[in-house]
Amino acid sequence: MSTDLFELLPALYRIRDRQLADTQPLLSVEETAELSSLRGLTPSLAPDQKARLTELAAKADRGPLESLLLVVREQIAAITEDLDQLYDDQFIETCAQWVIPYIGDLIGYQSVKGIAPAIDNPRSEVAETISLRRRKGTILVVEQLARDVTGWGAHAVEFFRVLGDTQYMNHIRLENRYAPDLRRWKPGIYVDTGFDRTSHRVDVRRIASGRGRYNIQNVGIFLWTLGAYPVTDAPATAAATNGPAQRCYRFSSLGIDVPLFHRTAPQGEQIAAPAKPTNVPDRLRRRVICEDLEKGVGAVHYGLGKSLLLTLNGHPVNPYQIEVANLSGADGAWVNLPPADSRYLAVVDPELGRIALAPAAGAAPSLRVYYDYGFAADLGGGEYPRGDTFIVTDSARILPYPDTAAVPRYTTLGAALTFAVGELSQHGSVALEVTTSDTLALTAPLAADLPAGTTLELRAADGARPTLLLKDEIAVTGGASSTFALNGCIVAAGATMKPGSPAPAALVHLQAQRPDGSANRLRTFLLRHCTLVPGWSLASDRSPAYPDTPALVIEPAGVEVVVERSILGAFRTQPLATATLTDSILDATGHTWTAYAALDGTVGGGALTLQGCTIVGKVHTTLLSLASNCIFWSARAAGDGWASGLVADRKQEGCARFSFLPYKAVTPRRFQCLEQAPASAQPTFHSERYGDPAYLKLLAGTSDLIRMGADDGGEMGAFHFVLGPQRESDLKTRINEYLPVGLESGLIFET
């Protein structure tokens, strides 16, 4: 409440003060002139001019006593506000920012790194701690902590509930039978997972060691570290063996077998019931989707905006018209294909990512799919948010593909790229944006020759994941100080594209000369959130079609190549170019193949900077400027002439730090690096094949020298930015407080 002290004075003093105000000049000469000027502008005054006029007029009418009391009133108001804030500081919801650590210390809050979004706000985290204390000791609190602290799918299990023992008669667990009910399918598919409800014999090994599991005092915290990434309204890929009697398809745009995942059904901010299989991102099993389809419109996984949907000729397929079956087998000999008179429109195998339609006369139908695939991080392109990495943000300079103009300016991606290059002379920077997740099978080469000083960005729109199947390499040239960027696209070779001499040499090729014969003076080539498929293309079993074939070739001198959050195959570069890779995967498809070198694949390539990368294959560079938090999974082959799987010609300059290096690596000075040696720690990956959900993801059993060997205590390699070990550390810090006395917890990684 504000009190006007001047109005509390006797009228005699107020009148005398006003008389003094009328007889004495209270404004300076400049303020008097400004007041006169503002009064002359009335009534056409701007809001700030009106405020200034009011201020000057009040100052001119205010006597010395009123001015003094006004200062006193301001100090009283400040004291009042300070007293109010002292009261607010008693509560975490309203306290000042500097008070939060003191309240946290008062309640015994243990601070963590706060990596997951749910705990990155100290105020809300301390408040949540107070809330969780009320449910301390319950399994639901443990599960909620695991979910919030890690940001992963989580489920907590008290293992005494699934022990096959003689039960206490006062607390009989009727659902805990010693032998599983073999008439039901659910116990079978969830055996040895977080949702296993079959009885087990006691395991006396400690769960904290990662070896024991089923014992009275053990609480298992199951974590699903892979995420489910959506693909929206993409065409299904027809099998190469399709004919009149077969209509076989795959979900993947690259024509490979991939397991489908289901997205997470939210449990709410406060977990009131234990997680179910639908509450964690996991593989979509055949029996699960079969049961789900029987619910029709009430399906959890099937439908628009859910984990799976098929559309045939533009119309969603009714769930009752989909059969689930095992479609394994070589192409042309899939089992359980539907007959011509089948009552189902489609047969789906979610574990292999395959679809089969009943054979019918006429042209092949338009089959489009909505599905989710599994991966470990926002890497290599996808429908996850990427808007903050876009170069061109002015909507007037963004050209959509397909074109939305009333009169189409272009109908193919090649024509669109040519049109975009033509716009550069007028705008200076232009983005060609693919707005769908379609598979674009190109019938003509893609080429861009940029004018000097311009920027061209070929990108997928935020929320899109297009796949470019090339007929020939993408050729990029430009004038001085020009920039070409590729963002959010999956690039692979089409069915007719094969390595040749002189062309094509790579999926993306920066040639030495421009079309007019002058030197290519492109300044910067950016690759962000893209995949240049290792091995160019993949067989259905995800094996590379052309191992060791470069995906990116840089011929001009002076080009700066910047790769961020991307996956690419072998890389060849001119010795006078420079390359910087951050949070990326460089995969030559084999650790004895050449991942990085000069154009001949043997001599040292341009200066190389690597931060948080995984390199599969040999590396030879003239200068290793920096290798930080990286894994070099490489080795020399017998008779290949290499001194090691990693060779840097200039050892007096550069640095290798907190990285895993191959045996006898030739590098500049090192700091806290781990070199491969017999019987020593080395990385162990779930899979080394691109296309697998756990591609190049470190196993949880990998030595801590690698999993926690980065400069910040995180893991080495391309998934360093996920900060997985720090999330686990946060969970271990917080979980002990909430466990009942005498119980012990352990982390179990499901994916």
Secondary structure, 3 states (H helix, E strand, C coil): CCCCHHHHCCHHHHHHHHHHHHHCCCCCHHHHHHHHHHHHHCCCCCHHHHHHHHHHHHHHHCCHHHHHHHHHHHHHHHHHHHHHHHHHCCCCCCCCHHHHHHHHHHCCCCCCCCCCHHHCCHHHHHHHHHHHHCCCCCHHHHHHHHHHHHCCEEEEEEHHHHECCCCCCCCCCCCCCCCCCCCCCHHHHCCCCCCCCCCECCCCCCHHHCCCCCCCCEEEEEEECCEEEEEEEEECEECCCCECCEEEEECCCCCCCCCEEECCCCCCCCCCCCCCHHHCCEECCHHHHHHHHCCHHHCCCECCCCCEEEEECCEECCHHHEEECCCCCCCCCCCCCCCCCCCCCEEEECCCCEEEECCCCCCCCCEEEEEEEEECCCCCCCCCCCHHHCCCCCHHHEEEECCCCCCCCCCCHHHHHHHHHHHHHHHCEEEEEECCCCEEECCCCEEEEECCCCEEEEEECCCCCCEEEECCCEEEEECCCEEEEEECCEEEECCCCCCCCCCCCCCEEECCECCCCCECCEEEEEEECCEECCCCCECCCCCECCCCCEEEEECCCCCEEEEECCEECEEEECCCCEEEEECCEEECCCCCCEEEECCCCCCCECEEEEECCEEECEEEECCEEEEECCEEECCCCCCCCCCCCEEECCCCCCCEECCEECCCCECCCEECCEECCCCCCCCCECECCCCCCCECCECCCCCHHHHCCCCCCCCCCCCHHHCHHHHHHHHHHHHHHHCCCCCEEEEEECC
